[in-house]
Amino acid sequence: DAGTKHRLICDGVEKLAEAKGWDIDKVYLWVDFAGVEQDDEELLKAGVASLRGYITLCDALLIPAQAVPEGTGHTIDTVPGGYGERGWTRLEAMSMYAVSALKQVEAPEIWVAAGDGASFLERFDYVLNKMPSDGVLFSEEDREYIRGHQTAFLEQMKEAVKRNGYIAKHTGWVYAHIQSIAASERFAHRQINRERGVYIFAHLW
């Protein structure tokens, strides 16, 4: 139904803010379809190329699911509707995983909302076993973009392990690399008026 996913995202954000103790007036939501220019081809490409930049600005990823996930295995491949099979959605989850690792966060803030009023709202894990570039796409032209983002994240994590023996330790080094994650990250920063608060990434997939 029209607006169903929009309502679910809004309900999910409110419940998540309450659960985490976040001031709802300081919670900002970035939605991919609304946040990336869809009509101007040049700006569209810049927005797509800057996905990693947007992710570095976000504190959590909220996935609106078509139905309540079954079972106890809370990994993104179990999200109803094929979230774990699509290239772009795999990339979003991988991005949160990679950036969280570089920021020394124990686990990424990936949340799944489902049901009326987001009655189901639980944290999910990302397992690095299916690459985003192998996922299902509506346009094969997107595979090149996805592979570029994927390669950059894998290289960042590999370099962190080679340098430190683990994902990340030294804050200065980590944030220097986060700042270089995408050449066009400055585009993302210009598009988001960064205020103090919590930033949530949501996908109208």
N, C-alpha and C positions, 0 to 999 in steps of 0.2 A: 504494500500500500504506500501511496505517496507520503513522504515525511516520516515513515516508520524508522528508518535508520537514523535520521536526524534526531528524532526524539530519543532513541536509544543512546546515541552519543551524549546528548545533553544529560540524560538521567545517569549515565555511567560516570560522566565527569563529576557530577554533584556527589554521587555516592563515593567515588574514589577520593575526592577532596575531603569528605567527612571522615572516611576511614583513615586517611593519612594525616589528618589534622591540618590540612592546608586551608588558608583563607581563600574562600571561593572568589572573593573580589580581586585576588591576586593570581588567579589561575587563568592562563591564556591558552586558547585552543588553535592549533594549526591543522587545517583539513586540506589534504592534498589537492583535491579537485578545485576547491575554492581558492587555495593559496598559490596555485600555479596558473599563470595566464593560459587560457585555452584557445584564444582567437588569433593573437599575434604570434606568428610562427617563430620569430627570433626570441621573444620573451619566453615562449613555451619551451624551446630548446635550452635556454639559459636556466629556467626553473628546474627542468628535468636533470640537467647537468649538476645542479646545486643541491640535489637531494641529501648528500652527505653533510652539506653545510647546515641544512635545516635540522637534520637529526642531532647534530652536535649541540644545538640550542635547546633540545627538548629533554625533559626529565622523565617522561613516561610515554609509552605507546598504548593507545586504547584501540582494541579490535572489536567492532560491533558484529556479533555473530548472528546468523540466521536462526539458530536454534540453540538450546542449552546443550553444551558438549556432554557426551556420555562417557562413563567410565572415570577412572581416577588418574589416568595418564595425562597430566596437564602439560602437553607440548603442542606447539603451534600446528603440527601436522594433524592434530585431532580436532581442530576447530571446524565445525560444520560449514559446508559450502565451498570447500576446496581452498581455504586460505593458504594452507601449507603447500599447495601444488602450483600456485601462480608465481610467475617470475618476480613481479613487482612487490607482491606482498611478502614473499620470501626475503627479498632484498631489504625491506623495511625492518623485518625482525632481525635479520643478520646485522643490519646497521646498528640497531639498539644494543645488540650483543657486543659488537666490536667496540663501540664508543664507551659502553659501560666498562669493558675490560680495560681500555686505555685510561679511563678515569679512576680505575681501581675500585669500582663498584662490584660487590660480590656477585650480583646477578642483575640482569637488566629488568627494568620496570616495564614488563609486558603484561597488560591486563586484557581480559576478555569479558565483554558485557553481553548479556543475552536475557531474553524474557521481558515481560511487562515491567516497566520501571527499572530495568537493569537488575531484576531480582537475582540473577546470577552475575556475580562480579568476582572473578578470581584471577590470581596471578599465574601466568604460564611460562614455561621454559622454552628456549630456543636450542635445538640440537644441530650442530654444524655437520650434518651428513648429506643434505641435499642442496646443491648449489643453486642460487637464484638464476644463474644464466641457463640452467637446464629446465627451468620452470615453464609452465604454459603461458603463452602470450597471445594477445589479440593481434598484435602487429610484430612481425619478425624484425622490423627495423629497430624495435626497442631492445633487442638482445644485445646489440653493441653497447648501448648505454649501460645496461645492467652489468654486462661483463666488465666494463671499465670501473664501475663503482665497486664491484665484487673484488676485482684484482687489487684495487687500492687498499681496501680494508684488510685483505689477507696479507698484503705486503707490510702494512703498518703493524699488524699483530706479530708477524714473523720477525720483523726488525726489533720489536720490543723484546721478544723472547731471546733473540741472539745477543742483544745488548745487555739484558739484565738477568737472563736465565729464567724469566717468568714474564707474564704479560706486561706489567708496568710497576715501577716503584717511584722513580724520581719525578715529582710533580712538574718541574720545569721542563723536563724532556717530554713528558706526556703531552702537556698543553702546547708545546711548540709543534708537536706532530699533529695534534688535533687541529691546530690552526692551518696546517698545510694539507689537510685531508683532501680538500678540493681546491683547484686553482680558482674556481668561481665562487668559493664560499662567501666572499665579500658581497656577492649578489644576494645571497640568502640573508645576510646581516642587514643589508639595505632594505630588503623587503619586509623584515620584521622589526618593528620599533621596540627594541629590547628594553623592557621595564623590569624592575625587580619583581620576582614572583616565580610561579611554577608554570612550565610549558608542557603541554600535552599534544602529541602527534596522533591524529586519527585519520583513517583511510575509508573513503566511501567506496569500498571495493565491491 
